[in-house]
Amino acid sequence: MMLEVRDLHAFYGKSHILQGVDLSVAEGEIVSLLGRNGVGRSTVCKTIIGLVPPVGRIDFKGRSIAGLRPDQIAHVGIGYVPEDRQVFPGLTVKQNLELGLKRAGATGSWTFEDVFSLFPNLAKRQDNPAGVLSGGEQQMLTMCRTLMGDPDLIIIDEPTEGLAPKLVEQVGTLLDEIARRGTAILLVEQKLTIALRISRRLYVMGHGRIVFEGTPAALADNGRIRKEWLEV
């Protein structure tokens, strides 16, 4: 497995948020992490990427990354797209994309041309400050900036939250393209339709633990899990 997480715990102060999470992502695999708000999905992402101190095992490509700084984790090949669209508002769209490169002037499998062909609106606005973009465009920019660093695994937290249906389709197109190019994806997503369509495997979280692991077909057939842990 490319990413192995075993018996992962995390705390916010005295609050025990993650209570023994086990999950894995293979090379080139798309895995979705599902569950209601507040069950710890975003904390899993932040703990893997080093923003929350981990207790437990996190291995990436056979190497322990538990306790590394976020910049060190990024350089070993993990990209992270947070749910709160962290663009640099005073920099242009193109400058935001340039910040995603691991080294100034570096070239990789993702280029400006790739990004702009997928999202023509970003091409049209490449010289505009990122702060004037719509929320959906900022989400696209954040995802594309992460891809410019050529990650082997990209962790994407709630990419479609608050987006119009047309932009949701564009996110789905980008996720398909990421997978086609062989980059593994750990996707935190509320919309079951996207997760069921693109994922090879799914995990469902509840109360800081994994309560289901299986294929999209297995989850679609498991009404009890969907009712107890996913449906509103």
N, C-alpha and C positions, 0 to 999 in steps of 0.2 A: 504494500500500500504506500502511496505517496504521503498521505497524512494519516497519522494514527493518534487518536486521543483516547486515553484510558484513565478511568476513575478521576475525572477532572472535577475539582471543587473550586469555587470562587466566592469571595465575600465582599460586600460593601459595608464597611464597618463591622458590626456584629451580625448583620444579616447574611445568612448562609444561602446564596443565590443558586449556585450550581452544586448539585449533591450527588456527584459520582457519574458524570456524563461519559459515555463511551460512543465514539463514532469514528469513521474512517472514510477516506476518499482515495480512490485509485487514480493512476495516471490517466488523464483524458476523460475522466468520469464526471458526470453532472449529478450531484447529490443535493436534495432539498431538505431543509430543516424547517418543519412546520410546527404550528402551535398558536394558541391564543396570545394576545399581548400580555406581557408580564411574567411569562413562564421561564425566561432566561435565554431566549434565542440570541438576542443581541449581545448578551454577556458572553456567550460561547464565542462569538466572533471576536469580541474585544480581548478575551483571554488568550485566544490563539495568536492574535496579532501583537500581544504584549502590552495592551493598554490597561489591563486588569491583571494583578499578580495571580499566577496560577498555582494551584496545589494539585499535583498529579502529573501525569505523563503526557507530553506533546512531542511527537517525533515527526520530522519532515524529511523525506528521502533518506531515512535511516539515521538521522541525526537529531538529538534532543535540542529543541529550541525553547523549552520552558525556561523563563527567566531572562531571555534575550530582550534587548530594547526593540521597539517597533522598527526603527531604521535598519537594525541588523536583520530582523526577520524579513523585511522587504527585500534586502539584498540577497538573501538565500533563495528567493523566488516566490514569495507569497504577496499578492496584491490585495488591497482592502478597499472596498467602496462602502463608506458609512451611510447610514440612513438619513443623515441630516445635510447632505449635499454641500460639503465643505469646499467651495470654490474660493479663489482669491479674488474678491470683487473688484479691486482696483487694477488688476492685471487683465490684459486682453485674453480672449479665448485661446489664441495660439500660444501666448506666454504660459497660460495654465497648462496646456498640453506639454510644453517644453519642460515644465517642472516635473512631469512624470518620468522623464528619461533618467536612467540610472547614472549616466554620465553626460555632461554637456556635449552636444554634438553626436552622441551615440545613435546608431541606427539599429533597428531590430526588426522583428517580423511584423510589427504594427507601425505604420507610417502615418504622417499627416494625411496623405492621399487616401489611405484606407478609411480613416475616421471621417473625413469629409465626404467620401462617397457614400458611406452609410447614413450620415446625417448632414444633408445639404445645408440645413439651417445654420449649423456650426461653421460651415465654409463661408456662408454669406456674412457671418458675424465675427469672423476670425480676428478682425482688428478692433472689435468693440470690447469694452470692459465686460468681464464676466458678470458683474453685478447687475447689468441691465437685462440679462437673459431671463426668460420665464423660469418658473420652478422646474418644469419638465426639461427645458434645455440645459439647466444647471445639472440636473440628474444625468443627462446624456454626457455632459462635459466631464463630470466626476468619474463616470465609468470609463470614458475614453482616456482620460489622463492616467488612470491606473494601468490601462492596457499598454500605454506607451513605454512602460517599464518592463515589458515582456515577462510577466509572471508565469510560472509553471502552474500555479494554483491561484485563483482569484476568489475571494470571499466577498459576496455581495449581499448587503443587508437591506431588504425591503425596497428594491429598485422601482416598483410600480406604485408605491403608496402615493395617493393624491394625484395621480396622473390621469389625463383624459384618455379615453379608449384608443385614440389614434397613436398616442405616445406609448401606451401599453404594448401595442402591436410592434412599435419600433424597438422597445426593450426586448421583446421576444425574438425579434430578428437578430439583434445584437448578440443575445445569449446563444442562439443557434450558430452564429458565425464564430463566436469564441470557441464553442465546442467543436465545430468543424475544423478549426485550426489546431486542435489537440490540447487546448488549455483546460485543465480541470476546474470545476466550479463547485463551490459550496454556497448554495443559494438559500437565504432566509426570505420567505415569501408568504404573503397572506392569500394570494389568489391561487386557489387549487388548480384552476384550469391550466395556468402556465406550468406550475410545478408537475402536474400529472403528465403534461405533454412532453416536456423536455428532459425529465429526470430519469436516470437509470435506477436509482434507489431513493428512498425517502425515509427520514426520521421524523417522528412526532414527539414533541416535548410536552411535559406536564409537571408542574411543581418542581422544576429544576432537574428533572431526570428524563431520560429517554423512555417513552412508554410504547413505542412501536418502531420497528425497522422492517422494511420490505420494499417490494416493487410497487410502482404505481397501480398495477392491476390488483395486487393484494390489498392495498389501501382502499381502492374503489369498491372491493368486495367486502370490506370490513366495516359494516355499518355501526357497530358498537364503538370502535375507536373514533370514527368520524363524529358520532353524536356526543361522546363523552369529552373529547379533547379538542375538536375543531369547530363544530357547528355552533352558531350563536343561538 
